[in-house]
């Protein structure tokens, strides 16, 4: 990387177990706002325990700020556990739905071919568009998006990252 | 085996019983539509209720009570405006890590979210300034919620907890159980310090040539006064404090240097720049204390001891961090240090330098040239006030003058709104302090601007027989703002003149308190002596010159080395 190039900060994945009750998401996002932390994505869903939810947060920040962020999260009483996942020892996935403009047969075929290469699924084909489901790391989704951007993206929805550390 | 006790009662009655079980002996509050069931249950409660004239003052009173009693204070308010009026007091307690339980009424459950009369989302409003906020949805939850609230408010780094109880939950009559044990699984305050880091810190302190101790509010919160003094004497380290830490160390002690910071003592601000090792105890390196984060502590080893892990490295990266209760960490340190051969004696060069700085600044820091000045008034107050008296302040020049010119001798007898800087805090807080320790004189060093904000608490002081002395340094100005306008805005005054309104003697008399106006030092001496003898609140209205500034002054955004020592 040349010195003048814009340096992208490393991606951190913070995984936390939180109380599954009303107001918890508010308290956590409010902490981000009040302390000026940036988040890239946040996902919340149920876990194997009915009273706990897993919240996965991805962020690109400096390590010192990450440390402060984790400490502040740990102080929140509704957060039962927080850890920063080691990205080399973690499985993580994101799902994206992308509706791509495809006016003719050639366009549609090309998009379907690209989708196959990325092991993406075609969910819907209309007269004007194709809707694709891509699952993978955020990098893979970015790569697919960059490829099909030439056809014009009508709409896109990404879920944010879900992650678990690898088994022992 | 713990057999739970069961009985049928209302949610409000369960609240009273829960508070009694926590040892509550006084609550400060004001009733309204949504907390009427609580007030009905208060009739039969076996603790005292103090009726306030504004909810903000209820929170400050409970806060002042908590700071002296070193256990949670309790305040009550109704929903909507009652609850929002508490917020300034709650935020004040949060900024100063004071344990406070705020109990608000809420509209009935089926009205929540309907924008009902006097409905406000107080849980949402209070979120950024509370450790936690509960809203019990059934009466049976109340005992557990109360027990958890006290546990959270008082343990770890203390702070306020809000309990918002919908009116129907207060009214519901049901079988209520009172748990003996509770568990908050997501809350794990650190108590026991990491001993290996304590050992490293001791090594560093022993090898330092110019060690200094910076004591913060954490020393007062954990009551680690004797431990702090023992360490200072073992390593012969000068002790500076943060403003919140004022009174953590007796300010007449030969090693005491007083508070550092924006309006710190000149010798304290100076000596900390020359140290080679600093032990920061229960302090958070706030901008008001250390000036610029990047400049502070350059070239010295920093040891940081705090109960809150999130304070480590927040404003300042440090060499050795010890997370844990200040008292228990210091106690271990004292034990380790006692076994070491300490080379620092009382005539070492570092302590000579300390003496040199004190002498230099006492010669060069001139008082404002008037017969009556804030400095002289506060020195007179110190002279006449028994050492065990409790002193608090309002916010602004009166507060900084107290920091500079009033020495706290008995540890833990001084407090102020240091973090949030809440004007109007001191007077109600002093009433709370009086309730916590009725047998000692309590003084609020006030300015006219701040006292104006909560002066209606005179009614509480008089009617509830909680007499305090309001030591009113009256320059007829919002003095600190005026000082900044003089210094940074070329004397373009805007919004600072009080125009001798109101007459504070008449205000005091209107509430049934004593009011005295003093113009000279002789009159002041008589007034203080008189106030100490009377059994009723006294306002001593001390006329000082509006041009008297607070010095030294470390301008915002600059470092301690840029301290201005006079006009």
Contacts between the chains, C-beta under 8 A, distances in Angstrom:
chain1	res1	chain2	res2	distance
A	18	B	186	7.8
A	19	B	186	6.5
A	23	B	123	6.7
A	26	B	124	7.0
A	26	B	127	7.2
A	27	B	127	6.1
A	30	B	127	5.6
A	30	B	128	6.4
A	34	B	128	5.2
A	64	B	313	6.9
A	64	B	317	7.6
A	67	B	313	6.5
A	68	B	310	6.8
A	68	B	313	6.8
A	68	B	314	5.9
A	71	B	309	5.3
A	71	B	310	3.9
A	71	B	312	7.7
A	72	B	310	5.4
A	74	B	309	7.2
A	74	B	310	7.5
A	75	B	308	7.5
A	75	B	310	5.7
A	76	B	186	7.2
A	77	B	131	7.2
A	77	B	132	5.0
A	77	B	152	6.7
A	77	B	184	6.2
A	77	B	186	4.9
A	77	B	187	4.7
A	78	B	186	5.6
A	79	B	186	5.4
A	80	B	185	5.5
A	80	B	186	4.5
